[in-house]
Amino acid sequence: MEAGLLRALLGILTVSRLQVEPVMVVLDQQKMAGFWREAGVASNHSLALNAPNRVEGLLIAFNGSSLVVEAAYNNSGSCKVDTALGLETDVVGKFMFPGHREIWVLDTDYEGYAILRVSMLWQGRDFSVIKYLTRSLESEDMAGLWRFRELTTHTGLYLFPRQGKCARMLKKELI
């Protein structure tokens, strides 16, 4: 189940390595926790944008040095929810998951946007995508959108998914 979640987060396994430097100095776990909607994905490879399972929303929680990610994704019109548990590394905002997978918080203002690097080692190669997340179901965070574009300026391929029923379903779980 964790492999399916992270594969869905990645979009697909055939993504070229993305070189994006993080700007995080410290990660405030309490501020980072909660609902996030996936508002954009950047990749060097078009196959990452054609994945059948599209993440729409995430619930992020922390348990000590562990990151708990609950992801709602659209699987050909049906909503699926998976949960994965990752351990914090010695790098600020970086969490390792079973199977050589990682999520790295590159930048966030905690209130409006977060930018993540999601990657995995597959067949000896590192595959990554950059995710732009927002707290809102309805609108984009303009500062976050500009930061996302700035961090991925040399990436070339973008996907800006619409908010969907799976993200709304996940957010309703919080109420």
C-alpha positions in Angstrom: 0.0 0.0 0.0 2.9 2.4 0.8 4.4 1.7 -2.6 1.2 2.5 -4.3 0.8 5.8 -2.4 4.3 7.0 -3.2 4.0 5.9 -6.8 0.8 7.9 -7.0 2.6 10.9 -5.3 5.4 10.6 -7.9 2.9 10.3 -10.7 4.9 7.6 -12.4 8.3 6.0 -12.1 9.9 7.2 -15.3 10.7 10.8 -14.3 14.2 12.3 -14.8 16.2 13.5 -11.8 15.2 17.0 -10.8 17.9 19.2 -9.3 16.0 21.7 -7.0 17.7 23.0 -3.9 15.7 23.3 -0.7 15.4 26.5 1.2 14.1 25.2 4.5 16.2 26.0 7.6 13.8 24.5 10.0 10.5 22.6 9.6 7.7 23.5 12.0 5.8 20.2 12.2 2.8 21.7 13.9 2.3 24.3 11.2 3.0 21.8 8.4 0.4 19.3 9.6 -3.1 19.3 8.1 -4.8 19.3 4.7 -3.0 20.1 1.5 -4.4 20.0 -2.1 -2.0 19.2 -4.9 -2.2 22.2 -7.2 0.8 21.5 -9.5 3.4 19.0 -10.6 6.6 19.6 -12.4 8.7 17.0 -14.2 11.4 16.6 -16.8 9.4 13.8 -18.4 6.0 13.8 -19.9 5.1 10.3 -18.6 4.9 11.8 -15.1 2.0 13.8 -16.2 0.0 10.9 -17.6 -0.2 8.7 -14.5 -3.6 6.9 -14.0 -3.6 7.7 -10.2 -3.6 11.4 -9.6 -3.1 12.7 -6.0 -5.7 15.3 -5.2 -5.2 15.9 -1.5 -2.9 15.0 1.4 -3.4 14.9 5.1 0.0 15.4 6.8 0.6 14.5 10.5 3.6 14.0 12.6 4.3 11.5 15.3 7.6 12.3 16.9 10.2 12.0 14.1 7.8 10.2 11.8 5.8 11.7 9.0 2.3 10.2 8.4 0.9 11.0 4.9 -2.7 10.1 4.0 -3.2 10.6 0.3 -6.5 10.7 -1.6 -6.1 10.1 -5.2 -8.3 9.7 -8.2 -8.0 6.2 -9.7 -9.9 6.4 -13.0 -12.9 8.2 -11.4 -12.8 6.4 -8.0 -11.3 7.9 -4.9 -8.6 5.8 -3.1 -6.9 6.7 0.2 -3.6 5.3 1.2 -1.4 6.0 4.3 2.4 5.9 4.5 4.8 6.4 7.3 8.2 7.9 6.8 11.1 8.7 9.2 12.9 12.0 9.4 16.5 12.1 8.2 19.3 14.3 9.3 18.4 16.8 6.5 15.7 19.4 7.5 12.3 18.5 6.0 13.4 15.2 4.4 11.6 12.0 5.3 12.5 8.4 4.1 9.9 5.8 3.4 10.4 2.0 2.9 11.7 1.0 -0.5 14.2 3.9 -1.1 11.4 6.5 -1.3 11.5 10.1 0.1 9.5 13.2 0.5 11.4 16.5 1.0 9.7 19.7 2.0 11.6 22.3 -0.1 9.7 25.4 0.8 6.5 26.4 2.6 4.9 29.4 4.2 2.7 26.9 6.2 -0.5 28.9 5.6 -0.9 28.9 1.9 1.6 26.8 0.0 4.2 24.0 0.3 6.6 22.7 -2.3 7.8 19.1 -2.1 10.3 16.9 -3.9 8.9 13.4 -4.1 11.4 10.7 -5.3 12.2 7.1 -5.3 15.1 4.8 -6.4 13.9 2.5 -9.1 16.1 0.2 -11.2 19.2 2.0 -9.8 18.0 5.5 -10.9 16.5 8.3 -8.8 13.2 9.5 -10.2 11.6 12.7 -8.9 8.7 15.2 -9.3 8.2 18.6 -7.7 4.8 19.1 -6.1 3.1 22.4 -5.5 0.5 22.1 -2.7 -2.0 24.7 -1.4 -4.3 24.7 1.6 -7.3 25.9 -0.3 -9.7 23.7 -2.3 -10.8 26.6 -4.4 -7.8 28.9 -5.2 -4.1 29.1 -5.8 -1.7 30.7 -3.4 0.0 33.3 -5.8 3.2 33.5 -3.8 3.4 29.7 -3.7 2.7 29.5 -7.4 5.4 31.9 -8.3 7.8 30.1 -5.9 7.0 26.8 -7.6 7.6 28.3 -11.0 10.9 29.8 -9.8 12.1 26.5 -8.4 11.1 24.6 -11.5 12.0 27.1 -14.2 14.3 24.6 -16.0 11.9 21.7 -15.7 9.8 22.4 -18.7 6.7 20.2 -18.1 3.9 21.1 -15.8 0.5 19.8 -14.8 -2.0 22.0 -12.9 -4.8 19.6 -11.9 -8.2 20.9 -11.0 -9.5 20.3 -7.5 -11.5 17.2 -7.4 -13.9 15.1 -5.4 -11.1 13.1 -3.7 -9.5 16.2 -2.3 -12.9 17.5 -1.0 -13.6 14.0 0.5 -10.2 14.1 2.4 -10.7 17.6 3.6 -14.2 16.8 4.9 -12.6 14.1 7.1 -11.1 16.9 9.1 -14.4 18.5 9.9 
